[in-house]
């Protein structure tokens, strides 16, 4: 039997430190919101000339007074993703087309153009925050009804732990936050809760079976009894997510990375956060 309970205190201290660091990053560095939440324009380009590179393309676009411009490879070596902040000029895409033709010749195919206005982006951000808040509240009520308030408190603290650490990592690495990341965070909430409920179910069964065993030992026993299921679920999920991250293209990288972080944090918090709360509350 693995003595998980031996390390409750050490890992609790580690989690506390990581949460403080994540909160400081979110307050002082903030998140890199994409055009879904900031408003702006996204253009997907395909070049017929393999000699074009990201830096030369960025230099041309920077001369056009578009604000903050992001240019990166997208898919294969001839595809580029261009993002820039809101521009009051309605003909900005046509201006970009003309400037690129003037600088490189007629080698670019504008495969996709997306515009998000400031009002729409503000509504999307508000809706994303509401979606995460409501999901956390419903989970809290569900656990409270199914188990007891101590279980509910442990589960919700574990969920906050996973979400805050994931957002903290995105802030640290300055990765873009868009609608797919909100979807990933909501999926993380569901995944973490599912993992926690499996262990909590076993804790509840063992509480009825072994009334003479202290909760400190009983949680450890329950974690070990559900460990094979936890590892199989986590590893198979991670294998699928790693495949998406490496082979799914640029569009899915942020989503898959958020999910990878979330699965790791979710598995960890089910063992060392949710169960520790039960032990602390006796």
C-alpha positions in Angstrom: 0.0 0.0 0.0 1.4 3.4 -1.0 1.5 5.8 2.0 -0.1 8.9 0.3 -1.1 10.2 3.7 2.6 10.5 4.7 2.9 13.5 2.3 -0.4 15.3 3.0 1.3 18.2 4.8 4.2 18.7 2.3 2.0 18.7 -0.7 -0.6 21.0 0.9 2.3 23.5 1.5 3.4 23.1 -2.1 -0.1 23.7 -3.4 -0.6 26.7 -1.2 2.7 28.2 -2.5 1.7 27.5 -6.2 -1.7 29.0 -5.7 -0.2 32.2 -4.2 2.2 32.4 -7.2 -0.6 31.8 -9.7 -2.8 34.5 -8.1 0.2 37.0 -8.1 0.8 36.2 -11.8 -2.9 36.7 -12.6 -3.0 40.0 -10.7 0.3 41.5 -11.9 1.0 39.9 -15.2 -2.6 39.0 -16.2 -3.8 36.8 -19.0 -3.1 37.0 -22.7 -6.7 37.3 -24.0 -7.2 36.4 -27.7 -9.4 38.3 -30.1 -12.4 36.4 -28.8 -12.1 38.5 -25.6 -10.2 41.6 -26.7 -11.8 42.1 -30.1 -9.7 42.2 -33.3 -9.1 40.6 -36.6 -7.7 37.1 -37.4 -6.5 36.3 -40.9 -5.3 32.9 -42.1 -2.8 33.2 -45.0 -1.3 30.6 -47.4 1.8 31.4 -49.4 2.8 29.9 -52.7 6.4 30.9 -52.1 8.4 28.8 -49.6 11.0 31.7 -49.2 8.6 33.8 -47.2 9.2 33.7 -43.5 7.5 34.9 -40.3 9.8 37.8 -39.6 9.6 39.4 -43.1 5.8 39.1 -43.0 5.7 40.6 -39.5 7.9 43.5 -40.6 5.5 44.5 -43.4 2.5 44.3 -41.1 4.2 46.3 -38.4 4.6 49.2 -40.8 0.8 49.4 -41.3 -0.1 50.7 -37.9 -2.3 47.8 -37.0 -1.6 47.9 -33.3 -0.4 44.7 -31.6 0.3 42.2 -34.4 0.9 38.5 -33.9 2.2 36.4 -36.8 3.0 32.7 -36.5 3.2 29.5 -38.5 -0.1 27.7 -38.8 -0.2 24.1 -39.9 2.5 23.6 -42.6 5.4 25.9 -43.5 3.4 27.9 -46.0 0.4 28.7 -43.7 0.4 31.8 -41.4 -1.9 33.0 -38.7 -2.1 36.8 -38.4 -3.9 38.5 -35.5 -4.1 42.2 -34.7 -6.2 44.4 -32.4 -9.4 46.2 -33.4 -8.8 48.7 -36.2 -11.3 51.4 -37.0 -10.6 51.1 -40.8 -13.3 48.9 -42.4 -11.1 48.3 -45.4 -8.1 47.1 -43.3 -8.1 43.6 -44.8 -8.1 45.0 -48.3 -5.2 47.3 -47.4 -3.2 44.4 -46.0 -3.9 42.4 -49.2 -2.6 45.3 -51.4 0.5 45.9 -49.2 1.4 42.2 -49.2 1.0 42.0 -53.0 3.2 45.1 -53.3 5.9 43.6 -51.1 5.8 39.9 -52.1 3.8 39.8 -55.2 0.5 37.9 -55.6 1.6 34.9 -53.6 -0.9 35.0 -50.6 -4.3 33.3 -50.5 -6.6 34.8 -47.8 -8.2 31.5 -46.6 -10.0 32.9 -43.6 -10.9 36.3 -42.1 -12.6 36.7 -38.7 -13.6 40.0 -37.0 -14.7 40.3 -33.4 -16.0 43.7 -32.2 -15.3 45.1 -28.7 -18.9 44.7 -27.6 -19.1 41.1 -28.7 -15.7 40.3 -27.1 -16.8 41.8 -23.8 -20.0 39.7 -23.8 -18.0 36.6 -24.6 -15.7 37.2 -21.7 -18.6 37.8 -19.3 -20.4 34.7 -20.6 -17.2 32.6 -20.1 -16.8 33.8 -16.5 -20.5 33.1 -15.8 -20.2 29.6 -17.3 -17.2 28.7 -15.1 -18.8 30.2 -12.0 -22.2 28.4 -12.5 -20.5 25.1 -13.2 -18.5 25.4 -9.9 -21.7 26.3 -8.0 -23.7 23.4 -9.4 -20.8 21.0 -8.6 -20.8 22.3 -5.0 -24.5 21.7 -4.6 -24.3 18.2 -6.2 -21.6 17.0 -3.9 -23.4 18.5 -0.9 -26.5 16.6 -1.7 -24.8 13.3 -2.6 -22.3 13.3 0.3 -22.0 15.7 3.2 -20.8 19.4 3.5 -17.2 18.3 4.3 -17.0 16.3 1.1 -18.5 19.3 -0.8 -16.0 21.7 0.6 -13.1 19.3 -0.2 -14.3 18.9 -3.8 -14.9 22.6 -4.5 -11.4 23.6 -3.0 -9.9 20.9 -5.3 -11.7 22.4 -8.3 -10.6 26.0 -7.5 -7.0 24.6 -7.1 -7.1 23.1 -10.6 -8.6 26.1 -12.3 -6.3 28.6 -10.6 -3.1 26.6 -11.3 -4.1 26.1 -15.0 -4.8 29.8 -15.4 -1.5 30.6 -13.5 0.5 28.5 -15.9 -1.2 30.2 -18.9 -0.3 33.6 -17.4 3.3 32.5 -16.7 3.8 31.1 -20.3 1.7 34.0 -21.7 -0.4 31.5 -23.7 -3.5 32.9 -25.5 -6.8 32.6 -23.7 -9.7 32.1 -26.2 -13.1 30.4 -26.2 -11.5 26.9 -26.7 -9.5 27.5 -23.4 -12.8 28.3 -21.6 -14.2 25.0 -23.0 -11.0 23.3 -21.7 -11.4 24.8 -18.2 -15.0 23.6 -18.0 -13.9 20.1 -19.1 -11.2 20.2 -16.5 -13.9 21.0 -13.8 -15.9 17.9 -14.9 -12.8 15.6 -15.1 -11.5 16.7 -11.7 -14.9 16.3 -10.1 -15.4 12.8 -11.6 -12.0 11.7 -10.2 -12.8 13.2 -6.8 -16.3 11.5 -6.7 -14.8 8.1 -7.4 -12.5 8.4 -4.4 -15.2 10.0 -2.2 -17.5 7.1 -3.0 -14.9 4.6 -1.7 -14.3 6.8 1.4 -18.0 6.7 2.1 -18.2 2.9 1.7 -15.2 2.4 4.0 -16.6 4.8 6.6 -19.6 2.4 6.9 -17.4 -0.7 6.9 -14.6 0.4 9.2 -16.0 2.7 11.8 -12.9 2.0 14.1 -10.3 3.3 11.5 -9.4 7.0 11.7 -10.1 9.2 8.7 -6.4 9.8 8.2 -5.8 6.0 7.4 -9.2 5.5 5.8 -8.6 8.1 3.1 -5.2 6.5 2.3 -6.9 3.1 2.0 -9.6 4.5 -0.3 -7.0 6.2 -2.6 -5.1 3.0 -2.9 -8.2 1.0 -3.7 -9.2 3.3 -6.5 -5.6 4.0 -7.7 -5.6 1.6 -10.7 -8.8 3.2 -12.0 -7.4 6.7 -11.5 -4.1 5.9 -13.3 -5.8 4.1 -16.2 -8.2 7.0 -16.8 -5.5 9.7 -16.4 -2.9 7.9 -18.6 -5.3 7.1 -21.5 -6.7 10.7 -21.4 -3.2 12.1 -21.5 -2.2 9.9 -24.4 -5.1 11.2 -26.4 -4.3 14.8 -25.4 -0.6 14.5 -26.2 -1.5 13.2 -29.7 -3.8 16.2 -30.2 -1.1 18.6 -28.9 1.7 17.3 -31.2 -0.4 16.4 -34.3 -3.6 18.4 -34.1 -2.2 21.7 -35.5 -1.9 25.2 -34.1 -5.7 25.7 -33.5 -5.9 22.8 -31.0 -2.6 23.4 -29.2 -3.9 25.8 -26.5 -7.0 23.6 -25.8 -4.9 20.4 -25.5 -2.3 22.0 -23.4 -4.9 23.4 -21.0 -6.4 19.9 -20.8 -3.0 18.2 -20.2 -2.4 20.6 -17.3 -5.9 20.1 -16.0 -5.7 16.3 -16.0 -2.4 16.3 -14.1 -3.7 18.9 -11.6 -7.1 17.1 -11.3 -5.5 13.7 -10.5 -3.2 15.3 -8.0 -5.9 17.4 -6.3 -8.2 14.4 -6.0 -5.6 12.7 -3.8 -3.8 15.6 -2.0 -6.4 18.4 -1.8 -9.9 16.9 -1.6 -9.0 14.1 0.7 -6.8 16.3 2.9 -9.8 18.5 3.6 -11.7 15.5 4.9 -8.7 14.7 7.2 -8.4 18.3 8.4 -12.1 18.4 9.2 -11.9 15.0 10.8 
